[in-house]
């Protein structure tokens, strides 16, 4: 079942009303049944392509049962046996991902290698359909067993509560990837009907729907035809499509997360924030502290820090960074385009750190010292990547302008570096990505495909203007939300003003939104 469909607009209010009408002791079972029904909506669609798609419910049940039993075993054992239980759980989860998501990719590449070496490679592809959200709920399951092993979470004795932790319908198929410390206890607690909390959740859901069906899907109507046939378009159109895709994928994924967090908030459950204005980042490291936060912190805590983090020599740190981003790329998809996307971000982070060290080496000590003569250096808690912070310019108005100019330049450079990587994320293959980048750099710049007699162009100039205005509106609203002064000012407005804004969003969604037109991009992961 998709959030942006009529079926969900019926499912959500009925589920919510029944949830609050039930006694507390029965709510977990009701939510688990509703979550199963929600996931079955995707299986009904998938069964048209694969009649055996119903078996994917057994895959999800297997993941839940294995990690539930592993948690109990880890909690009850010591020493090597405890470690063995954790390894068995991780291998089961990674093995399922390997079979459904990576087997075909590995098999195709081995076939190509065997053909190049003139060997016979008889293994055939399995032709399996990737279960929706498999990467999300396997990573959430693995976080549970790892946290139990580390002693930061007691094993959950109630199988139904643990199953609900994995299958909680708002974030089942595309996150946020929750930790057991945050979610498990909330599924046990009693949540009262709170009108203010429910209204807050509905307001966030409304903003998420606007991001998805108005902004993301409108942008997709321009991005898709250009990237479908990049040979026919000039560099200017390809550059515009790449910029639009950057906002499309953000609004698509962040819109889903807003709906998920809002729906959970209505039920009284608090999910973690997954985005924090990522395109306002001034560096790639900061971008990853703002983009898909639940995944980036997952890799930080369970892969980067165990590898040594930044408390190692520079060559080993570079290795750690590349491993994390390589696996991050593969997490998103079994394709060389995703591998290159991840590797590019790894190189960006390494180059940024090298640049910081170079500035520290070249700039005079007086510039690098703070007010009390001490070197000014800060460390990000999330990324563990040291960043050099220069003292503030106290040169009055000119110094303020210089500071704003430098910040704007950093944001511009960071956004364009991210956009270059998005080309590989969006392109169908490496050759198409190379074509897009070469045409952006070398042209032709304004080439446009000829429109056949009697057919309409894929989009008009009015569509382009509308998309630009929607992006400007998005950034203005996000800046307003981030600026507490303006956010408070809106909250102090009269009921008529605030509800006029809400109704305007609803009318816009119903008039120019595309309900059910496109699935969410991150469902494929």
TORKEBA-351107 format. One record per residue (C-alpha): x, y, z. Coordinates in steps of 0.5 Angstrom, whole numbers, padded with zeros to 4 digits, always signed. Example, Ala and Ser with C-alpha at 12.3 -4.5 7.8 and 13.67 -1.06 7.14 Angstrom:
+0025-0009+0016+0027-0002+0014
! end
This chain:
+0000+0000+0000+0003+0007-0002+0002+0013+0002+0000+0017-0004-0006+0013-0006-0014+0013-0004-0013+0006-0001-0008+0009+0005-0013+0015+0006-0018+0010+0008-0014+0006+0012-0010+0011+0016-0017+0014+0019-0020+0008+0020-0014+0005+0023-0013+0011+0028-0020+0011+0030-0020+0004+0032-0013+0004+0035-0016+0009+0040-0022+0006+0041-0019-0001+0043-0016-0002+0050-0009-0002+0051-0007-0009+0052-0010-0010+0045-0007-0005+0041+0000-0008+0040-0004-0014+0036-0009-0009+0032-0003-0005+0030+0001-0011+0028-0005-0014+0024-0006-0007+0021+0002-0007+0019+0001-0014+0016-0005-0011+0012-0001-0005+0010+0005-0009+0007+0000-0014+0004-0002-0008-0001+0005-0008-0004+0005-0016-0005-0002-0016-0008+0001-0011-0013+0008-0015-0014+0004-0022-0015+0002-0019-0022+0009-0020-0024+0011-0026-0019+0005-0030-0017+0009-0033-0011+0010-0026-0008+0006-0028-0002+0012-0032+0000+0015-0026+0002+0011-0025+0008+0015-0031+0010+0021-0028+0009+0019-0022+0013+0017-0027+0018+0024-0031+0018+0028-0025+0019+0023-0023+0025+0024-0030+0028+0031-0031+0027+0033-0024+0030+0028-0025+0036+0031-0032+0038+0038-0029+0037+0036-0023+0042+0034-0028+0047+0040-0033+0046+0045-0027+0046+0042-0024+0053+0042-0031+0056+0049-0033+0054+0056-0031+0055+0063-0031+0051+0064-0034+0045+0057-0037+0045+0054-0030+0045+0058-0028+0040+0057-0034+0035+0049-0032+0036+0050-0025+0034+0054-0027+0028+0049-0032+0026+0044-0027+0026+0048-0022+0022+0049-0028+0017+0042-0029+0016+0040-0022+0015+0046-0021+0010+0045-0027+0007+0037-0026+0005+0040-0019+0003+0045-0023-0002+0040-0027-0005+0035-0023-0006+0038-0016-0008+0046-0018-0010+0046-0025-0013+0044-0023-0020+0049-0017-0020+0054-0022-0018+0052-0027-0022+0052-0022-0028+0059-0020-0027+0062-0027-0026+0058-0029-0033+0062-0023-0036+0068-0024-0033+0068-0032-0035+0066-0030-0042+0072-0025-0043+0076-0031-0040+0073-0036-0045+0070-0040-0039+0064-0043-0038+0060-0041-0032+0053-0045-0032+0050-0041-0026+0043-0038-0028+0040-0032-0025+0034-0033-0020+0030-0028-0023+0027-0026-0016+0023-0020-0015+0026-0015-0009+0021-0015-0003+0020-0008-0002+0024-0005+0004+0028-0011+0005+0034-0007+0006+0030-0002+0011+0027-0008+0016+0034-0012+0015+0038-0006+0018+0033-0005+0023+0033-0012+0025+0041-0012+0026+0041-0006+0030+0037-0010+0035+0041-0016+0036+0047-0011+0036+0045-0007+0041+0043-0013+0045+0050-0016+0044+0053-0009+0046+0049-0009+0053+0045-0003+0051+0038-0006+0050+0035-0012+0054+0032-0018+0049+0025-0017+0048+0021-0023+0051+0014-0021+0047+0015-0024+0040+0009-0020+0038+0012-0013+0041+0018-0015+0037+0015-0017+0031+0011-0010+0031+0018-0006+0032+0020-0009+0025+0013-0008+0022+0011-0002+0025+0007+0000+0018+0009+0008+0018+0016+0006+0017+0016-0001+0015+0018+0000+0008+0023+0006+0008+0025+0008+0015+0027+0012+0019+0031+0006+0021+0030+0006+0028+0034+0003+0034+0031-0001+0039+0032+0004+0045+0028+0009+0042+0022+0005+0039+0021-0002+0043+0019+0002+0049+0014+0006+0046+0010+0000+0043+0009-0002+0050+0007+0005+0053+0000+0007+0053-0002+0013+0049-0008+0018+0050-0012+0021+0045-0008+0028+0045-0011+0033+0040-0005+0038+0040-0001+0032+0038-0005+0029+0033-0006+0036+0030+0002+0036+0030+0002+0030+0026-0003+0031+0021+0000+0038+0020+0007+0034+0018+0003+0029+0014+0000+0034+0010+0007+0038+0009+0010+0031+0007+0004+0030+0002+0006+0036-0001+0013+0035-0002+0011+0028-0005+0005+0029-0010+0006+0036-0012+0014+0038-0012+0017+0031-0013+0012+0028-0018+0012+0035-0022+0020+0035-0022+0019+0027-0024+0015+0029-0030+0021+0033-0033+0027+0029-0030+0024+0022-0033+0024+0024-0041+0030+0028-0041+0034+0022-0037+0030+0017-0041+0034+0019-0048+0040+0024-0046+0042+0023-0053+0037+0028-0055+0038+0033-0050+0043+0039-0050+0047+0040-0044+0043+0046-0041+0037+0041-0041+0041+0035-0038+0044+0040-0032+0037+0043-0031+0034+0035-0030+0040+0034-0026+0039+0040-0021+0031+0038-0021+0033+0031-0020+0037+0033-0013+0030+0036-0011+0026+0031-0013+0029+0025-0010+0030+0030-0003+0022+0031-0003+0020+0024-0005+0024+0021+0001+0023+0027+0006+0016+0027+0004+0015+0020+0006+0019+0021+0012+0015+0027+0014+0008+0022+0013+0011+0016+0017+0014+0021+0023+0007+0025+0022+0003+0018+0022+0007+0015+0028+0006+0022+0032-0002+0021+0031-0001+0014+0035+0003+0017+0040+0010+0014+0037+0016+0019+0036+0020+0017+0031+0027+0020+0029+0028+0026+0024+0031+0023+0018+0033+0030+0014+0035+0037+0016+0036+0041+0010+0041+0037+0007+0042+0042+0001+0044+0048+0006+0050+0044+0008+0057+0047+0007+0061+0041+0006+0060+0034+0004+0061+0031+0011+0056+0036+0014+0051+0034+0008+0051+0027+0011+0050+0029+0018+0043+0032+0015+0041+0027+0009+0038+0020+0011+0041+0021+0018+0038+0014+0021+0042+0011+0015+0049+0015+0016+0048+0014+0024+0047+0007+0023+0054+0006+0019+0057+0011+0023+0056+0007+0030+0056+0000+0027+0061+0000+0021+0066+0006+0022+0067+0007+0029+0068-0001+0030+0073+0000+0024+0077+0005+0028+0073+0011+0026+0078+0017+0025+0083+0015+0031+0087+0012+0026+0093+0014+0022+0091+0017+0015+0091+0012+0010+0087+0007+0015+0082+0013+0016+0082+0014+0008+0080+0006+0008+0075+0006+0013+0071+0012+0009+0072+0008+0003+0069+0002+0006+0063+0006+0009+0061+0009+0003+0062+0003-0002+0058-0001+0002+0053+0005+0003+0053+0005-0005+0051-0002-0005+0046-0001+0000+0042+0003-0005+0042-0002-0010+0046-0007-0014+0049-0003-0020+0056+0000-0021+0052+0006-0022+0051+0006-0014+0058+0004-0013+0061+0010-0016+0056+0014-0013+0058+0012-0006+0065+0012-0008+0065+0019-0010+0062+0021-0004+0068+0018+0000+0073+0021-0005+0069+0028-0003+0070+0027+0004+0077+0025+0004+0079+0031+0000+0075+0036+0004+0080+0033+0010+0086+0034+0006+0084+0041+0004+0083+0042+0012+0090+0040+0013+0093+0044+0008+0089+0050+0010+0092+0049+0017+0099+0048+0014+0099+0054+0010+0095+0059+0014+0099+0063+0019+0099+0061+0026+0096+0068+0028+0090+0066+0023+0089+0059+0026+0089+0062+0033+0083+0064+0037+0082+0070+0042+0086+0067+0048+0091+0064+0043+0089+0057+0042+0088+0053+0036+0081+0053+0034+0079+0046+0032+0072+0043+0033+0070+0035+0032+0063+0033+0030+0060+0028+0034+0057+0025+0029+0062+0024+0024+0068+0024+0028+0071+0028+0023+0075+0034+0025+0074+0040+0022+0078+0047+0022+0074+0053+0025+0077+0060+0023+0075+0065+0028+0070+0070+0026+0071+0076+0022+0070+0082+0026+0071+0087+0021+0064+0090+0021+0059+0090+0015+0064+0088+0010+0066+0082+0015+0059+0080+0015+0058+0080+0008+0065+0077+0007+0062+0071+0011+0055+0071+0008+0059+0070+0001+0064+0065+0004+0058+0061+0006+0054+0062+0000+0060+0059-0004+0061+0053+0000+0053+0051+0000+0054+0052-0008+0060+0048-0009+0057+0042-0004+0051+0042-0008+0054+0042-0014+0059+0036-0012+0052+0032-0009+0049+0034-0016+0055+0031-0020+0054+0024-0016+0046+0024-0017+0048+0023-0024+0050+0016-0023+0045+0015-0018+0039+0017-0023+0043+0014-0030+0041+0007-0032+0048+0005-0033+0055+0008-0033+0055+0009-0040+0049+0014-0040+0052+0017-0034+0058+0019-0038+0054+0021-0043+0050+0026-0039+0056+0029-0036+0060+0030-0042+0054+0033-0045+0054+0038-0039+0061+0040-0040+0062+0040-0047+0055+0041-0050+0051+0042-0055+0048+0046-0050+0041+0048-0052+0039+0041-0057+0032+0039-0056+0029+0033-0059+0024+0035-0065+0017+0034-0063+0013+0029-0068+0007+0032-0072+0001+0031-0068+0005+0030-0061+0006+0034-0055+0012+0036-0052+0014+0032-0045+0013+0039-0042+0012+0046-0043+0016+0053-0041+0010+0054-0036+0012+0047-0033+0019+0049-0032+0017+0056-0029+0012+0052-0024+0018+0047-0022+0023+0053-0020+0017+0057-0016+0016+0050-0012+0023+0049-0011+0024+0057-0008+0017+0056-0004+0020+0049-0001+0027+0053+0001+0023+0059+0004+0018+0054+0008+0024+0050+0010+0028+0056+0012+0022+0059+0016+0021+0053+0020+0029+0053+0021+0029+0060+0024+0025+0060+0030+0023+0067+0030+0019+0066+0024+0016+0060+0026+0014+0063+0032+0011+0069+0028+0007+0064+0024+0005+0060+0030+0002+0067+0033-0002+0068+0027-0010+0068+0028-0013+0061+0027-0016+0064+0020-0009+0065+0017-0006+0059+0020-0012+0055+0017-0012+0059+0011-0005+0056+0009-0007+0049+0011-0013+0049+0006-0008+0052+0001-0004+0046+0001-0010+0042+0001-0012+0045-0005-0006+0045-0008-0005+0038-0007-0012+0036-0010-0011+0041-0016-0004+0040-0019-0001+0034-0015-0001+0027-0018-0004+0022-0013-0002+0015-0014+0002+0017-0020+0009+0015-0018+0011+0010-0013+0017+0013-0008+0024+0012-0010+0027+0009-0004+0022+0003-0004+0026+0000-0009+0032-0001-0004
! end
